């Protein structure tokens, strides 16, 4: 290829890159929401699968424990402790997957260019979502801590959840601003 051909190819590539960048940049809040909501919907769908699998695994564990209890007439205190430990492991795995999914969603949302008037709102919102995920990890997964601050941590988590959702409540999201499914399925 000649030098002129390489220059023409380079100019074409630069023009395509600029066009693609400006096409992905949102010109209005509605455009940005239209780009962001499908990302959040895919995250919500993945979370639903994770928590459905969690509930099925817990149900199966309980069924197996009941079967063993009926099979052996005398009480087995270890069996109940093992069941509780197994349920805790299942829940920890589900919440770990949930946090990974949400961090992936946040990473994808960070690549979108919001409307110029919403840039600071989006940055603060994404930072708050990150803090919320950190609080999930501390509150729901850190089982080694048994201090008296568990209630404070839980209420801090709830406060962060509502604060994060309130930031973008009026933006027009269908999936990004609804409370996460983790709060709905905390109980076993």
PyMOL commands that set and color helices and strands:
alter all, ss='L'
color gray80, all
select helices_A, chain A and resi 3-24+29-71+77-111+116-141+150-167+181-184
alter helices_A, ss='H'
color red, helices_A
deselect
rebuild
show_as cartoon
